[in-house]
Amino acid sequence: MTTTPDIVSFVATPSSVINGESNVYTIEVESPIPLLDTDQLVFTFPSEVTPSTVSPLCNAGTNVLTVSCTRSGQEITAVFTFTSGTLAANTVFDFTVNGVKNPPSTEPSSEFGWVYL
């Protein structure tokens, strides 16, 4: 990828909303430009949420053949191969992030940060 596009859509959905519970987050993304194998998505979980060190950290989902994730603090870097090799612009893809611990409180959390391709 040679440009850093604005993302059309980034939706993070937990499998559970129970305080303090470890669960799976489904991350759904739509990019305005085509994506190629080995393109990366980088995002930062809110400070109230605790990403895990479980392995595998991520699993492939819709339109994703494989995904490899690394964690540095709250930041996740996901590297993809797509089922079609190149993912057409404005095509939604998703993957899951495993073992994410929900906030300990019902207070609203901060937002996801540094979401970029």
DRENPA-3360 file (N, C-alpha, C; in nm, 2 decimals, always signed):
BEGIN
1 = MTTTPDIV = +0.08/-0.12/+0.00/+0.00/+0.00/+0.00/+0.09/+0.12/+0.00 ~ +0.06/+0.22/-0.08/+0.14/+0.34/-0.09/+0.07/+0.46/-0.03 ~ -0.05/+0.45/+0.01/-0.12/+0.56/+0.07/-0.19/+0.52/+0.20 ~ -0.21/+0.61/+0.29/-0.28/+0.59/+0.42/-0.42/+0.64/+0.40 ~ -0.52/+0.56/+0.37/-0.66/+0.61/+0.35/-0.74/+0.63/+0.47 ~ -0.84/+0.71/+0.46/-0.93/+0.72/+0.57/-1.01/+0.59/+0.56 ~ -1.05/+0.53/+0.67/-1.12/+0.41/+0.68/-1.27/+0.45/+0.67 ~ -1.34/+0.38/+0.58/-1.49/+0.40/+0.56/-1.56/+0.36/+0.69;
9 = SFVATPSS = -1.52/+0.24/+0.74/-1.59/+0.19/+0.86/-1.49/+0.10/+0.94 ~ -1.50/+0.12/+1.08/-1.43/+0.04/+1.17/-1.52/+0.01/+1.29 ~ -1.56/-0.12/+1.30/-1.66/-0.15/+1.41/-1.60/-0.27/+1.49 ~ -1.59/-0.25/+1.62/-1.54/-0.35/+1.71/-1.65/-0.39/+1.80 ~ -1.69/-0.52/+1.79/-1.80/-0.58/+1.87/-1.75/-0.69/+1.96 ~ -1.77/-0.67/+2.09/-1.73/-0.78/+2.19/-1.83/-0.89/+2.19 ~ -1.79/-1.01/+2.21/-1.88/-1.12/+2.23/-1.96/-1.12/+2.36 ~ -1.91/-1.04/+2.45/-1.97/-1.03/+2.59/-1.95/-0.89/+2.63;
17 = VINGESNV = -2.05/-0.84/+2.71/-2.04/-0.70/+2.77/-2.04/-0.71/+2.92 ~ -2.01/-0.83/+2.97/-2.00/-0.85/+3.12/-1.86/-0.78/+3.17 ~ -1.87/-0.70/+3.27/-1.76/-0.63/+3.32/-1.65/-0.73/+3.36 ~ -1.52/-0.70/+3.32/-1.41/-0.78/+3.36/-1.39/-0.92/+3.29 ~ -1.49/-0.95/+3.20/-1.48/-1.08/+3.14/-1.39/-1.08/+3.02 ~ -1.32/-1.19/+3.00/-1.23/-1.21/+2.89/-1.32/-1.26/+2.77 ~ -1.31/-1.20/+2.65/-1.39/-1.24/+2.54/-1.33/-1.22/+2.41 ~ -1.40/-1.23/+2.30/-1.35/-1.22/+2.17/-1.41/-1.09/+2.11;
25 = YTIEVESP = -1.33/-1.01/+2.05/-1.38/-0.89/+1.98/-1.38/-0.92/+1.83 ~ -1.49/-0.90/+1.76/-1.49/-0.90/+1.61/-1.47/-0.76/+1.56 ~ -1.37/-0.75/+1.47/-1.33/-0.62/+1.41/-1.37/-0.63/+1.27 ~ -1.46/-0.54/+1.23/-1.51/-0.53/+1.09/-1.46/-0.40/+1.03 ~ -1.40/-0.41/+0.91/-1.34/-0.29/+0.85/-1.38/-0.28/+0.70 ~ -1.39/-0.15/+0.66/-1.42/-0.12/+0.52/-1.32/-0.02/+0.48 ~ -1.24/-0.04/+0.37/-1.14/+0.05/+0.32/-1.19/+0.11/+0.19 ~ -1.16/+0.24/+0.16/-1.20/+0.30/+0.04/-1.11/+0.27/-0.08;
33 = IPLLDTDQ = -1.00/+0.20/-0.05/-0.91/+0.16/-0.16/-0.88/+0.01/-0.15 ~ -0.84/-0.05/-0.26/-0.81/-0.19/-0.26/-0.70/-0.22/-0.16 ~ -0.71/-0.34/-0.10/-0.61/-0.39/-0.01/-0.54/-0.51/-0.07 ~ -0.41/-0.52/-0.05/-0.33/-0.63/-0.10/-0.28/-0.72/+0.01 ~ -0.24/-0.84/-0.02/-0.19/-0.93/+0.08/-0.07/-0.86/+0.14 ~ -0.05/-0.88/+0.27/+0.05/-0.82/+0.36/+0.02/-0.68/+0.40 ~ -0.09/-0.62/+0.35/-0.13/-0.49/+0.41/-0.16/-0.51/+0.56 ~ -0.15/-0.40/+0.63/-0.16/-0.40/+0.77/-0.27/-0.31/+0.82;
41 = LVFTFPSE = -0.34/-0.34/+0.93/-0.43/-0.26/+1.00/-0.37/-0.24/+1.14 ~ -0.36/-0.12/+1.19/-0.31/-0.09/+1.32/-0.42/-0.01/+1.40 ~ -0.45/-0.06/+1.52/-0.55/+0.01/+1.60/-0.51/+0.00/+1.75 ~ -0.56/+0.09/+1.83/-0.53/+0.09/+1.97/-0.66/+0.07/+2.05 ~ -0.66/-0.03/+2.14/-0.78/-0.05/+2.22/-0.79/+0.06/+2.33 ~ -0.91/+0.09/+2.37/-0.92/+0.19/+2.48/-0.84/+0.15/+2.60 ~ -0.80/+0.24/+2.68/-0.71/+0.21/+2.79/-0.78/+0.12/+2.90 ~ -0.91/+0.13/+2.90/-0.99/+0.05/+3.00/-1.00/-0.10/+2.96;
49 = VTPSTVSP = -0.96/-0.13/+2.84/-0.97/-0.27/+2.79/-0.83/-0.33/+2.79 ~ -0.82/-0.46/+2.82/-0.69/-0.52/+2.83/-0.68/-0.63/+2.72 ~ -0.60/-0.60/+2.61/-0.57/-0.70/+2.51/-0.49/-0.81/+2.57 ~ -0.50/-0.93/+2.52/-0.44/-1.05/+2.57/-0.30/-1.08/+2.50 ~ -0.23/-1.18/+2.56/-0.11/-1.23/+2.50/-0.14/-1.38/+2.45 ~ -0.27/-1.42/+2.44/-0.30/-1.55/+2.40/-0.25/-1.58/+2.26 ~ -0.24/-1.71/+2.23/-0.20/-1.74/+2.09/-0.30/-1.84/+2.04 ~ -0.35/-1.82/+1.92/-0.33/-1.71/+1.84/-0.41/-1.59/+1.89;
57 = LCNAGTNV = -0.35/-1.47/+1.87/-0.42/-1.35/+1.92/-0.54/-1.32/+1.83 ~ -0.53/-1.35/+1.70/-0.63/-1.32/+1.60/-0.67/-1.44/+1.52 ~ -0.79/-1.44/+1.47/-0.84/-1.54/+1.37/-0.90/-1.48/+1.25 ~ -0.88/-1.54/+1.14/-0.94/-1.49/+1.01/-1.09/-1.49/+1.02 ~ -1.15/-1.40/+0.94/-1.30/-1.40/+0.93/-1.34/-1.38/+0.78 ~ -1.44/-1.31/+0.76/-1.50/-1.29/+0.62/-1.40/-1.22/+0.53 ~ -1.37/-1.27/+0.42/-1.28/-1.22/+0.31/-1.13/-1.23/+0.35 ~ -1.10/-1.29/+0.47/-0.96/-1.29/+0.51/-0.92/-1.44/+0.51;
65 = LTVSCTRS = -0.81/-1.47/+0.44/-0.76/-1.61/+0.44/-0.68/-1.63/+0.57 ~ -0.58/-1.54/+0.60/-0.50/-1.55/+0.72/-0.48/-1.41/+0.78 ~ -0.47/-1.41/+0.91/-0.43/-1.28/+0.98/-0.33/-1.32/+1.09 ~ -0.23/-1.24/+1.10/-0.13/-1.25/+1.20/-0.12/-1.12/+1.28 ~ -0.14/-1.13/+1.41/-0.15/-1.01/+1.49/-0.03/-1.01/+1.59 ~ +0.01/-0.89/+1.62/+0.11/-0.86/+1.73/+0.05/-0.76/+1.82 ~ +0.09/-0.76/+1.94/+0.05/-0.66/+2.04/+0.17/-0.59/+2.10 ~ +0.15/-0.46/+2.12/+0.24/-0.37/+2.19/+0.16/-0.28/+2.28;
73 = GQEITAVF = +0.15/-0.32/+2.41/+0.06/-0.24/+2.50/-0.08/-0.26/+2.45 ~ -0.14/-0.14/+2.42/-0.28/-0.14/+2.38/-0.30/-0.15/+2.23 ~ -0.18/-0.14/+2.16/-0.19/-0.14/+2.01/-0.18/-0.28/+1.95 ~ -0.26/-0.30/+1.85/-0.27/-0.43/+1.78/-0.23/-0.40/+1.63 ~ -0.14/-0.48/+1.58/-0.10/-0.47/+1.43/-0.14/-0.60/+1.37 ~ -0.23/-0.59/+1.27/-0.28/-0.71/+1.20/-0.23/-0.71/+1.06 ~ -0.17/-0.82/+1.02/-0.12/-0.83/+0.88/-0.21/-0.94/+0.81 ~ -0.26/-0.91/+0.69/-0.36/-1.00/+0.63/-0.31/-1.06/+0.50;
81 = TFTSGTLA = -0.36/-1.18/+0.47/-0.37/-1.23/+0.33/-0.52/-1.24/+0.31 ~ -0.57/-1.20/+0.19/-0.71/-1.20/+0.16/-0.75/-1.32/+0.07 ~ -0.87/-1.37/+0.08/-0.92/-1.49/+0.01/-0.90/-1.47/-0.14 ~ -0.91/-1.35/-0.19/-0.90/-1.32/-0.33/-0.76/-1.27/-0.37 ~ -0.67/-1.26/-0.28/-0.54/-1.20/-0.31/-0.54/-1.05/-0.30 ~ -0.63/-0.98/-0.37/-0.66/-0.84/-0.35/-0.80/-0.82/-0.31 ~ -0.82/-0.73/-0.21/-0.96/-0.71/-0.17/-1.00/-0.58/-0.23 ~ -1.11/-0.58/-0.31/-1.16/-0.46/-0.38/-1.20/-0.35/-0.28;
89 = ANTVFDFT = -1.18/-0.23/-0.33/-1.22/-0.11/-0.25/-1.37/-0.12/-0.21 ~ -1.39/-0.07/-0.09/-1.53/-0.07/-0.03/-1.58/-0.21/+0.00 ~ -1.50/-0.31/+0.01/-1.54/-0.45/+0.05/-1.51/-0.47/+0.20 ~ -1.61/-0.51/+0.27/-1.60/-0.53/+0.41/-1.52/-0.66/+0.44 ~ -1.43/-0.66/+0.54/-1.37/-0.78/+0.59/-1.37/-0.77/+0.74 ~ -1.36/-0.89/+0.80/-1.35/-0.89/+0.94/-1.26/-1.00/+0.99 ~ -1.22/-0.99/+1.12/-1.14/-1.09/+1.19/-1.17/-1.08/+1.34 ~ -1.12/-1.17/+1.42/-1.15/-1.16/+1.56/-1.01/-1.15/+1.64;
97 = VNGVKNPP = -1.02/-1.08/+1.75/-0.91/-1.06/+1.84/-0.95/-1.14/+1.97 ~ -0.87/-1.24/+2.01/-0.91/-1.33/+2.12/-0.86/-1.28/+2.26 ~ -0.93/-1.32/+2.36/-0.88/-1.30/+2.50/-0.88/-1.15/+2.54 ~ -0.96/-1.07/+2.49/-0.97/-0.93/+2.53/-1.05/-0.91/+2.66 ~ -0.99/-0.85/+2.76/-1.06/-0.84/+2.89/-1.14/-0.71/+2.89 ~ -1.27/-0.72/+2.92/-1.36/-0.60/+2.93/-1.32/-0.51/+3.04 ~ -1.36/-0.38/+3.04/-1.34/-0.29/+3.15/-1.40/-0.34/+3.28 ~ -1.35/-0.31/+3.39/-1.40/-0.35/+3.52/-1.53/-0.28/+3.56;
105 = STEPSSEF = -1.57/-0.18/+3.49/-1.68/-0.09/+3.54/-1.78/-0.07/+3.43 ~ -1.90/-0.02/+3.46/-2.00/+0.01/+3.36/-1.98/+0.15/+3.31 ~ -1.88/+0.22/+3.36/-1.86/+0.36/+3.31/-1.82/+0.35/+3.16 ~ -1.85/+0.45/+3.08/-1.81/+0.45/+2.94/-1.66/+0.44/+2.93 ~ -1.61/+0.37/+2.83/-1.47/+0.36/+2.81/-1.43/+0.47/+2.71 ~ -1.30/+0.49/+2.69/-1.25/+0.59/+2.59/-1.27/+0.52/+2.45 ~ -1.24/+0.59/+2.35/-1.26/+0.54/+2.21/-1.13/+0.46/+2.17 ~ -1.15/+0.38/+2.06/-1.04/+0.32/+2.00/-0.95/+0.43/+1.94;
113 = GWVYL = -0.82/+0.41/+1.93/-0.74/+0.52/+1.88/-0.65/+0.46/+1.77 ~ -0.58/+0.55/+1.70/-0.49/+0.52/+1.60/-0.53/+0.40/+1.51 ~ -0.65/+0.42/+1.45/-0.70/+0.32/+1.35/-0.65/+0.36/+1.21 ~ -0.56/+0.28/+1.16/-0.51/+0.32/+1.02/-0.47/+0.19/+0.95 ~ -0.47/+0.20/+0.82/-0.42/+0.09/+0.73/-0.29/+0.12/+0.68;
% end
